[in-house]
Amino acid sequence: MEEKSIILDLFNESVSFTERVYSQNREYYSKVSMAERQMEKLKQHLTTEQMEMLEDFLEIQNSHDAIYNEETFRLGVSLGVRLTAESFILGE
């Protein structure tokens, strides 16, 4: 039986990563909106072949970002646990 990681379970909950991290950050939502507008402008000037290339690139980028975000979350939780353990061990 494969052992599941509680850290990954925390990361993969139904609330998305962006909602947990940026929910109160107006600048984040402003940048997302700006990026979406720019993407739509760009797409209007692309050929069908260029559009397919862009979509392929964005799919790869999204996969990369998902891996990066999961690993960053896992490492952050692990660091927090290590810091907590060390504080208990040292008794301070």
Biopython code that builds the backbone (N, CA, C, O; Angstrom):
import numpy as np
from Bio.PDB.StructureBuilder import StructureBuilder

atoms = [
    (1, "MET", "N", (0.830, -1.187, 0.000)),
    (1, "MET", "CA", (0.000, 0.000, 0.000)),
    (1, "MET", "C", (0.873, 1.247, 0.000)),
    (1, "MET", "O", (1.834, 1.345, 0.763)),
    (2, "GLU", "N", (0.533, 2.185, -0.851)),
    (2, "GLU", "CA", (1.313, 3.412, -0.960)),
    (2, "GLU", "C", (0.948, 4.369, 0.174)),
    (2, "GLU", "O", (-0.225, 4.641, 0.426)),
    (3, "GLU", "N", (1.982, 4.871, 0.851)),
    (3, "GLU", "CA", (1.750, 5.806, 1.945)),
    (3, "GLU", "C", (1.523, 7.207, 1.377)),
    (3, "GLU", "O", (2.291, 7.678, 0.538)),
    (4, "LYS", "N", (0.461, 7.866, 1.843)),
    (4, "LYS", "CA", (0.149, 9.203, 1.366)),
    (4, "LYS", "C", (0.850, 10.243, 2.237)),
    (4, "LYS", "O", (1.097, 10.020, 3.422)),
    (5, "SER", "N", (1.158, 11.359, 1.634)),
    (5, "SER", "CA", (1.800, 12.447, 2.351)),
    (5, "SER", "C", (0.742, 13.409, 2.870)),
    (5, "SER", "O", (-0.052, 13.933, 2.089)),
    (6, "ILE", "N", (0.720, 13.648, 4.169)),
    (6, "ILE", "CA", (-0.224, 14.600, 4.749)),
    (6, "ILE", "C", (0.047, 16.009, 4.239)),
    (6, "ILE", "O", (-0.878, 16.808, 4.101)),
    (7, "ILE", "N", (1.301, 16.316, 3.962)),
    (7, "ILE", "CA", (1.641, 17.637, 3.433)),
    (7, "ILE", "C", (1.008, 17.823, 2.058)),
    (7, "ILE", "O", (0.435, 18.875, 1.773)),
    (8, "LEU", "N", (1.109, 16.810, 1.212)),
    (8, "LEU", "CA", (0.495, 16.917, -0.113)),
    (8, "LEU", "C", (-1.024, 16.933, -0.011)),
    (8, "LEU", "O", (-1.695, 17.581, -0.814)),
    (9, "ASP", "N", (-1.570, 16.220, 0.976)),
    (9, "ASP", "CA", (-3.013, 16.276, 1.193)),
    (9, "ASP", "C", (-3.446, 17.698, 1.542)),
    (9, "ASP", "O", (-4.465, 18.182, 1.049)),
    (10, "LEU", "N", (-2.676, 18.357, 2.386)),
    (10, "LEU", "CA", (-2.981, 19.749, 2.722)),
    (10, "LEU", "C", (-2.930, 20.625, 1.476)),
    (10, "LEU", "O", (-3.801, 21.468, 1.262)),
    (11, "PHE", "N", (-1.911, 20.418, 0.666)),
    (11, "PHE", "CA", (-1.742, 21.219, -0.550)),
    (11, "PHE", "C", (-2.880, 20.989, -1.527)),
    (11, "PHE", "O", (-3.342, 21.933, -2.168)),
    (12, "ASN", "N", (-3.338, 19.758, -1.653)),
    (12, "ASN", "CA", (-4.321, 19.396, -2.674)),
    (12, "ASN", "C", (-5.772, 19.510, -2.225)),
    (12, "ASN", "O", (-6.656, 18.948, -2.871)),
    (13, "GLU", "N", (-6.036, 20.219, -1.143)),
    (13, "GLU", "CA", (-7.420, 20.416, -0.703)),
    (13, "GLU", "C", (-8.223, 21.121, -1.780)),
    (13, "GLU", "O", (-7.657, 21.609, -2.758)),
    (14, "SER", "N", (-9.534, 21.179, -1.612)),
    (14, "SER", "CA", (-10.414, 21.724, -2.643)),
    (14, "SER", "C", (-10.245, 23.228, -2.851)),
    (14, "SER", "O", (-10.618, 23.738, -3.908)),
    (15, "VAL", "N", (-9.701, 23.942, -1.887)),
    (15, "VAL", "CA", (-9.449, 25.370, -2.054)),
    (15, "VAL", "C", (-8.156, 25.514, -2.839)),
    (15, "VAL", "O", (-7.135, 24.923, -2.488)),
    (16, "SER", "N", (-8.209, 26.312, -3.914)),
    (16, "SER", "CA", (-7.035, 26.416, -4.767)),
    (16, "SER", "C", (-5.891, 27.133, -4.061)),
    (16, "SER", "O", (-6.103, 27.883, -3.108)),
    (17, "PHE", "N", (-4.692, 26.892, -4.538)),
    (17, "PHE", "CA", (-3.487, 27.494, -3.982)),
    (17, "PHE", "C", (-3.585, 29.022, -4.013)),
    (17, "PHE", "O", (-3.244, 29.687, -3.035)),
    (18, "THR", "N", (-4.049, 29.573, -5.131)),
    (18, "THR", "CA", (-4.104, 31.032, -5.251)),
    (18, "THR", "C", (-5.106, 31.630, -4.285)),
    (18, "THR", "O", (-4.877, 32.722, -3.764)),
    (19, "GLU", "N", (-6.208, 30.948, -4.031)),
    (19, "GLU", "CA", (-7.187, 31.463, -3.074)),
    (19, "GLU", "C", (-6.622, 31.466, -1.662)),
    (19, "GLU", "O", (-6.921, 32.368, -0.879)),
    (20, "ARG", "N", (-5.821, 30.485, -1.331)),
    (20, "ARG", "CA", (-5.244, 30.435, 0.011)),
    (20, "ARG", "C", (-4.135, 31.453, 0.190)),
    (20, "ARG", "O", (-3.971, 31.995, 1.284)),
    (21, "VAL", "N", (-3.377, 31.723, -0.846)),
    (21, "VAL", "CA", (-2.204, 32.581, -0.712)),
    (21, "VAL", "C", (-2.527, 34.044, -0.945)),
    (21, "VAL", "O", (-2.010, 34.901, -0.229)),
    (22, "TYR", "N", (-3.357, 34.355, -1.913)),
    (22, "TYR", "CA", (-3.540, 35.735, -2.335)),
    (22, "TYR", "C", (-4.938, 36.298, -2.091)),
    (22, "TYR", "O", (-5.275, 37.338, -2.656)),
    (23, "SER", "N", (-5.745, 35.662, -1.288)),
    (23, "SER", "CA", (-7.148, 36.038, -1.191)),
    (23, "SER", "C", (-7.374, 37.489, -0.774)),
    (23, "SER", "O", (-8.410, 38.057, -1.119)),
    (24, "GLN", "N", (-6.453, 38.104, -0.051)),
    (24, "GLN", "CA", (-6.626, 39.481, 0.398)),
    (24, "GLN", "C", (-5.746, 40.469, -0.368)),
    (24, "GLN", "O", (-5.686, 41.645, -0.009)),
    (25, "ASN", "N", (-5.070, 40.010, -1.410)),
    (25, "ASN", "CA", (-4.098, 40.847, -2.094)),
    (25, "ASN", "C", (-4.687, 41.442, -3.370)),
    (25, "ASN", "O", (-4.788, 40.753, -4.385)),
    (26, "ARG", "N", (-5.073, 42.711, -3.326)),
    (26, "ARG", "CA", (-5.673, 43.373, -4.489)),
    (26, "ARG", "C", (-4.683, 43.473, -5.651)),
    (26, "ARG", "O", (-5.077, 43.359, -6.811)),
    (27, "GLU", "N", (-3.413, 43.682, -5.347)),
    (27, "GLU", "CA", (-2.409, 43.802, -6.407)),
    (27, "GLU", "C", (-2.334, 42.519, -7.231)),
    (27, "GLU", "O", (-2.176, 42.574, -8.451)),
    (28, "TYR", "N", (-2.445, 41.370, -6.576)),
    (28, "TYR", "CA", (-2.432, 40.093, -7.287)),
    (28, "TYR", "C", (-3.553, 40.042, -8.311)),
    (28, "TYR", "O", (-3.322, 39.722, -9.477)),
    (29, "TYR", "N", (-4.774, 40.359, -7.875)),
    (29, "TYR", "CA", (-5.921, 40.306, -8.790)),
    (29, "TYR", "C", (-5.806, 41.346, -9.893)),
    (29, "TYR", "O", (-6.253, 41.109, -11.015)),
    (30, "SER", "N", (-5.214, 42.489, -9.590)),
    (30, "SER", "CA", (-4.983, 43.509, -10.608)),
    (30, "SER", "C", (-4.029, 42.983, -11.676)),
    (30, "SER", "O", (-4.264, 43.168, -12.870)),
    (31, "LYS", "N", (-2.960, 42.331, -11.249)),
    (31, "LYS", "CA", (-1.974, 41.779, -12.195)),
    (31, "LYS", "C", (-2.585, 40.652, -13.025)),
    (31, "LYS", "O", (-2.301, 40.542, -14.218)),
    (32, "VAL", "N", (-3.416, 39.820, -12.413)),
    (32, "VAL", "CA", (-4.081, 38.747, -13.151)),
    (32, "VAL", "C", (-4.963, 39.347, -14.235)),
    (32, "VAL", "O", (-4.960, 38.881, -15.374)),
    (33, "SER", "N", (-5.708, 40.369, -13.883)),
    (33, "SER", "CA", (-6.589, 41.031, -14.846)),
    (33, "SER", "C", (-5.790, 41.662, -15.987)),
    (33, "SER", "O", (-6.172, 41.553, -17.152)),
    (34, "MET", "N", (-4.696, 42.314, -15.654)),
    (34, "MET", "CA", (-3.841, 42.922, -16.678)),
    (34, "MET", "C", (-3.277, 41.856, -17.615)),
    (34, "MET", "O", (-3.248, 42.046, -18.831)),
    (35, "ALA", "N", (-2.833, 40.746, -17.052)),
    (35, "ALA", "CA", (-2.270, 39.667, -17.860)),
    (35, "ALA", "C", (-3.319, 39.092, -18.805)),
    (35, "ALA", "O", (-3.023, 38.802, -19.965)),
    (36, "GLU", "N", (-4.535, 38.927, -18.313)),
    (36, "GLU", "CA", (-5.610, 38.394, -19.158)),
    (36, "GLU", "C", (-5.918, 39.346, -20.317)),
    (36, "GLU", "O", (-6.117, 38.902, -21.447)),
    (37, "ARG", "N", (-5.957, 40.643, -20.040)),
    (37, "ARG", "CA", (-6.209, 41.615, -21.112)),
    (37, "ARG", "C", (-5.097, 41.592, -22.153)),
    (37, "ARG", "O", (-5.364, 41.635, -23.354)),
    (38, "GLN", "N", (-3.857, 41.525, -21.695)),
    (38, "GLN", "CA", (-2.729, 41.491, -22.623)),
    (38, "GLN", "C", (-2.726, 40.215, -23.450)),
    (38, "GLN", "O", (-2.390, 40.237, -24.634)),
    (39, "MET", "N", (-3.101, 39.106, -22.827)),
    (39, "MET", "CA", (-3.157, 37.832, -23.546)),
    (39, "MET", "C", (-4.202, 37.909, -24.654)),
    (39, "MET", "O", (-3.964, 37.436, -25.765)),
    (40, "GLU", "N", (-5.344, 38.495, -24.362)),
    (40, "GLU", "CA", (-6.386, 38.631, -25.389)),
    (40, "GLU", "C", (-5.913, 39.519, -26.534)),
    (40, "GLU", "O", (-6.195, 39.223, -27.695)),
    (41, "LYS", "N", (-5.203, 40.597, -26.233)),
    (41, "LYS", "CA", (-4.648, 41.460, -27.279)),
    (41, "LYS", "C", (-3.663, 40.674, -28.148)),
    (41, "LYS", "O", (-3.698, 40.759, -29.376)),
    (42, "LEU", "N", (-2.791, 39.913, -27.499)),
    (42, "LEU", "CA", (-1.798, 39.129, -28.221)),
    (42, "LEU", "C", (-2.464, 38.116, -29.137)),
    (42, "LEU", "O", (-2.079, 37.977, -30.298)),
    (43, "LYS", "N", (-3.464, 37.405, -28.619)),
    (43, "LYS", "CA", (-4.132, 36.360, -29.390)),
    (43, "LYS", "C", (-4.798, 36.903, -30.652)),
    (43, "LYS", "O", (-4.915, 36.184, -31.644)),
    (44, "GLN", "N", (-5.230, 38.148, -30.626)),
    (44, "GLN", "CA", (-5.878, 38.749, -31.793)),
    (44, "GLN", "C", (-4.925, 38.888, -32.986)),
    (44, "GLN", "O", (-5.372, 39.008, -34.127)),
    (45, "HIS", "N", (-3.625, 38.872, -32.726)),
    (45, "HIS", "CA", (-2.635, 39.081, -33.781)),
    (45, "HIS", "C", (-1.883, 37.818, -34.182)),
    (45, "HIS", "O", (-0.945, 37.879, -34.977)),
    (46, "LEU", "N", (-2.288, 36.681, -33.639)),
    (46, "LEU", "CA", (-1.572, 35.436, -33.915)),
    (46, "LEU", "C", (-2.247, 34.644, -35.027)),
    (46, "LEU", "O", (-3.468, 34.668, -35.185)),
    (47, "THR", "N", (-1.423, 33.949, -35.788)),
    (47, "THR", "CA", (-1.948, 33.000, -36.771)),
    (47, "THR", "C", (-2.421, 31.756, -36.027)),
    (47, "THR", "O", (-2.170, 31.613, -34.831)),
    (48, "THR", "N", (-3.092, 30.874, -36.720)),
    (48, "THR", "CA", (-3.561, 29.632, -36.110)),
    (48, "THR", "C", (-2.377, 28.822, -35.575)),
    (48, "THR", "O", (-2.437, 28.281, -34.470)),
    (49, "GLU", "N", (-1.315, 28.744, -36.355)),
    (49, "GLU", "CA", (-0.123, 27.996, -35.923)),
    (49, "GLU", "C", (0.511, 28.641, -34.695)),
    (49, "GLU", "O", (0.901, 27.945, -33.757)),
    (50, "GLN", "N", (0.612, 29.953, -34.700)),
    (50, "GLN", "CA", (1.181, 30.649, -33.547)),
    (50, "GLN", "C", (0.307, 30.464, -32.304)),
    (50, "GLN", "O", (0.815, 30.324, -31.191)),
    (51, "MET", "N", (-1.014, 30.466, -32.508)),
    (51, "MET", "CA", (-1.940, 30.269, -31.395)),
    (51, "MET", "C", (-1.752, 28.885, -30.790)),
    (51, "MET", "O", (-1.757, 28.742, -29.567)),
    (52, "GLU", "N", (-1.585, 27.868, -31.621)),
    (52, "GLU", "CA", (-1.345, 26.513, -31.125)),
    (52, "GLU", "C", (-0.036, 26.440, -30.357)),
    (52, "GLU", "O", (0.046, 25.780, -29.321)),
    (53, "MET", "N", (0.985, 27.116, -30.865)),
    (53, "MET", "CA", (2.273, 27.135, -30.172)),
    (53, "MET", "C", (2.144, 27.818, -28.811)),
    (53, "MET", "O", (2.706, 27.352, -27.821)),
    (54, "LEU", "N", (1.407, 28.916, -28.769)),
    (54, "LEU", "CA", (1.189, 29.625, -27.513)),
    (54, "LEU", "C", (0.432, 28.746, -26.524)),
    (54, "LEU", "O", (0.800, 28.679, -25.352)),
    (55, "GLU", "N", (-0.611, 28.077, -26.978)),
    (55, "GLU", "CA", (-1.383, 27.201, -26.102)),
    (55, "GLU", "C", (-0.517, 26.062, -25.569)),
    (55, "GLU", "O", (-0.615, 25.707, -24.395)),
    (56, "ASP", "N", (0.326, 25.488, -26.420)),
    (56, "ASP", "CA", (1.248, 24.432, -25.974)),
    (56, "ASP", "C", (2.206, 24.974, -24.914)),
    (56, "ASP", "O", (2.453, 24.327, -23.896)),
    (57, "PHE", "N", (2.738, 26.161, -25.167)),
    (57, "PHE", "CA", (3.651, 26.781, -24.211)),
    (57, "PHE", "C", (2.953, 27.026, -22.871)),
    (57, "PHE", "O", (3.511, 26.722, -21.817)),
    (58, "LEU", "N", (1.735, 27.574, -22.909)),
    (58, "LEU", "CA", (1.011, 27.873, -21.676)),
    (58, "LEU", "C", (0.678, 26.608, -20.896)),
    (58, "LEU", "O", (0.692, 26.613, -19.665)),
    (59, "GLU", "N", (0.380, 25.526, -21.606)),
    (59, "GLU", "CA", (0.108, 24.252, -20.938)),
    (59, "GLU", "C", (1.355, 23.751, -20.211)),
    (59, "GLU", "O", (1.278, 23.288, -19.073)),
    (60, "ILE", "N", (2.497, 23.848, -20.877)),
    (60, "ILE", "CA", (3.762, 23.440, -20.248)),
    (60, "ILE", "C", (4.077, 24.335, -19.060)),
    (60, "ILE", "O", (4.495, 23.851, -18.007)),
    (61, "GLN", "N", (3.878, 25.638, -19.225)),
    (61, "GLN", "CA", (4.141, 26.589, -18.146)),
    (61, "GLN", "C", (3.238, 26.313, -16.947)),
    (61, "GLN", "O", (3.694, 26.372, -15.805)),
    (62, "ASN", "N", (1.971, 26.014, -17.192)),
    (62, "ASN", "CA", (1.050, 25.701, -16.098)),
    (62, "ASN", "C", (1.476, 24.437, -15.364)),
    (62, "ASN", "O", (1.395, 24.375, -14.138)),
    (63, "SER", "N", (1.929, 23.432, -16.103)),
    (63, "SER", "CA", (2.417, 22.202, -15.468)),
    (63, "SER", "C", (3.640, 22.486, -14.608)),
    (63, "SER", "O", (3.758, 21.984, -13.490)),
    (64, "HIS", "N", (4.538, 23.287, -15.138)),
    (64, "HIS", "CA", (5.736, 23.680, -14.402)),
    (64, "HIS", "C", (5.351, 24.415, -13.124)),
    (64, "HIS", "O", (5.866, 24.110, -12.049)),
    (65, "ASP", "N", (4.443, 25.385, -13.243)),
    (65, "ASP", "CA", (4.022, 26.168, -12.087)),
    (65, "ASP", "C", (3.372, 25.292, -11.026)),
    (65, "ASP", "O", (3.598, 25.496, -9.833)),
    (66, "ALA", "N", (2.567, 24.317, -11.444)),
    (66, "ALA", "CA", (1.915, 23.424, -10.485)),
    (66, "ALA", "C", (2.951, 22.615, -9.708)),
    (66, "ALA", "O", (2.842, 22.467, -8.491)),
    (67, "ILE", "N", (3.945, 22.099, -10.405)),
    (67, "ILE", "CA", (5.011, 21.332, -9.746)),
    (67, "ILE", "C", (5.784, 22.233, -8.789)),
    (67, "ILE", "O", (6.059, 21.855, -7.651)),
    (68, "TYR", "N", (6.128, 23.421, -9.259)),
    (68, "TYR", "CA", (6.886, 24.376, -8.440)),
    (68, "TYR", "C", (6.097, 24.756, -7.186)),
    (68, "TYR", "O", (6.649, 24.762, -6.085)),
    (69, "ASN", "N", (4.815, 25.071, -7.346)),
    (69, "ASN", "CA", (3.986, 25.472, -6.203)),
    (69, "ASN", "C", (3.843, 24.346, -5.187)),
    (69, "ASN", "O", (3.918, 24.580, -3.981)),
    (70, "GLU", "N", (3.639, 23.125, -5.674)),
    (70, "GLU", "CA", (3.519, 21.985, -4.766)),
    (70, "GLU", "C", (4.819, 21.761, -4.005)),
    (70, "GLU", "O", (4.800, 21.523, -2.798)),
    (71, "GLU", "N", (5.920, 21.833, -4.692)),
    (71, "GLU", "CA", (7.215, 21.602, -4.039)),
    (71, "GLU", "C", (7.535, 22.725, -3.042)),
    (71, "GLU", "O", (8.050, 22.459, -1.957)),
    (72, "THR", "N", (7.235, 23.959, -3.401)),
    (72, "THR", "CA", (7.458, 25.088, -2.499)),
    (72, "THR", "C", (6.616, 24.929, -1.239)),
    (72, "THR", "O", (7.106, 25.148, -0.131)),
    (73, "PHE", "N", (5.355, 24.549, -1.403)),
    (73, "PHE", "CA", (4.474, 24.329, -0.264)),
    (73, "PHE", "C", (5.028, 23.223, 0.628)),
    (73, "PHE", "O", (5.118, 23.383, 1.845)),
    (74, "ARG", "N", (5.395, 22.107, 0.017)),
    (74, "ARG", "CA", (5.912, 20.963, 0.775)),
    (74, "ARG", "C", (7.167, 21.345, 1.555)),
    (74, "ARG", "O", (7.300, 21.004, 2.730)),
    (75, "LEU", "N", (8.080, 22.049, 0.903)),
    (75, "LEU", "CA", (9.316, 22.455, 1.574)),
    (75, "LEU", "C", (9.046, 23.455, 2.694)),
    (75, "LEU", "O", (9.702, 23.417, 3.735)),
    (76, "GLY", "N", (8.087, 24.347, 2.482)),
    (76, "GLY", "CA", (7.738, 25.313, 3.523)),
    (76, "GLY", "C", (7.155, 24.639, 4.755)),
    (76, "GLY", "O", (7.511, 24.981, 5.883)),
    (77, "VAL", "N", (6.264, 23.685, 4.541)),
    (77, "VAL", "CA", (5.684, 22.954, 5.665)),
    (77, "VAL", "C", (6.775, 22.158, 6.371)),
    (77, "VAL", "O", (6.837, 22.136, 7.600)),
    (78, "SER", "N", (7.627, 21.512, 5.601)),
    (78, "SER", "CA", (8.714, 20.726, 6.197)),
    (78, "SER", "C", (9.634, 21.602, 7.036)),
    (78, "SER", "O", (10.051, 21.200, 8.123)),
    (79, "LEU", "N", (9.951, 22.779, 6.550)),
    (79, "LEU", "CA", (10.805, 23.701, 7.304)),
    (79, "LEU", "C", (10.112, 24.108, 8.602)),
    (79, "LEU", "O", (10.743, 24.158, 9.658)),
    (80, "GLY", "N", (8.816, 24.398, 8.520)),
    (80, "GLY", "CA", (8.069, 24.762, 9.724)),
    (80, "GLY", "C", (8.081, 23.660, 10.763)),
    (80, "GLY", "O", (8.228, 23.923, 11.957)),
    (81, "VAL", "N", (7.925, 22.428, 10.310)),
    (81, "VAL", "CA", (7.947, 21.287, 11.228)),
    (81, "VAL", "C", (9.329, 21.141, 11.855)),
    (81, "VAL", "O", (9.443, 20.895, 13.055)),
    (82, "ARG", "N", (10.371, 21.291, 11.057)),
    (82, "ARG", "CA", (11.743, 21.179, 11.587)),
    (82, "ARG", "C", (12.026, 22.268, 12.617)),
    (82, "ARG", "O", (12.636, 22.002, 13.653)),
    (83, "LEU", "N", (11.578, 23.507, 12.332)),
    (83, "LEU", "CA", (11.774, 24.603, 13.289)),
    (83, "LEU", "C", (11.038, 24.325, 14.595)),
    (83, "LEU", "O", (11.571, 24.566, 15.678)),
    (84, "THR", "N", (9.820, 23.820, 14.489)),
    (84, "THR", "CA", (9.038, 23.491, 15.681)),
    (84, "THR", "C", (9.720, 22.383, 16.469)),
    (84, "THR", "O", (9.853, 22.471, 17.689)),
    (85, "ALA", "N", (10.153, 21.333, 15.765)),
    (85, "ALA", "CA", (10.825, 20.216, 16.442)),
    (85, "ALA", "C", (12.084, 20.694, 17.152)),
    (85, "ALA", "O", (12.340, 20.305, 18.292)),
    (86, "GLU", "N", (12.864, 21.529, 16.494)),
    (86, "GLU", "CA", (14.100, 22.019, 17.106)),
    (86, "GLU", "C", (13.811, 22.852, 18.341)),
    (86, "GLU", "O", (14.537, 22.763, 19.331)),
    (87, "SER", "N", (12.759, 23.661, 18.295)),
    (87, "SER", "CA", (12.444, 24.484, 19.470)),
    (87, "SER", "C", (12.037, 23.613, 20.654)),
    (87, "SER", "O", (12.346, 23.955, 21.796)),
    (88, "PHE", "N", (11.350, 22.497, 20.410)),
    (88, "PHE", "CA", (10.979, 21.586, 21.487)),
    (88, "PHE", "C", (12.189, 20.830, 22.018)),
    (88, "PHE", "O", (12.306, 20.600, 23.221)),
    (89, "ILE", "N", (13.088, 20.442, 21.116)),
    (89, "ILE", "CA", (14.272, 19.685, 21.512)),
    (89, "ILE", "C", (15.181, 20.541, 22.381)),
    (89, "ILE", "O", (15.723, 20.067, 23.379)),
    (90, "LEU", "N", (15.347, 21.805, 21.997)),
    (90, "LEU", "CA", (16.216, 22.698, 22.754)),
    (90, "LEU", "C", (15.551, 23.179, 24.045)),
    (90, "LEU", "O", (16.224, 23.658, 24.957)),
    (91, "GLY", "N", (14.228, 23.046, 24.112)),
    (91, "GLY", "CA", (13.516, 23.401, 25.335)),
    (91, "GLY", "C", (13.527, 24.872, 25.658)),
    (91, "GLY", "O", (13.420, 25.267, 26.819)),
    (92, "GLU", "N", (13.654, 25.678, 24.632)),
    (92, "GLU", "CA", (13.700, 27.129, 24.905)),
    (92, "GLU", "C", (12.445, 27.799, 24.489)),
    (92, "GLU", "O", (12.312, 29.013, 24.644)),
]
sb = StructureBuilder()
sb.init_structure("model")
sb.init_model(0)
sb.init_chain("A")
sb.init_seg("    ")
for serial, (resi, resn, name, xyz) in enumerate(atoms, 1):
    if name == "N":
        sb.init_residue(resn, " ", resi, " ")
    sb.init_atom(name, np.array(xyz, "f"), 0.0, 1.0, " ", f" {name:<3s}", serial, name[0])
structure = sb.get_structure()
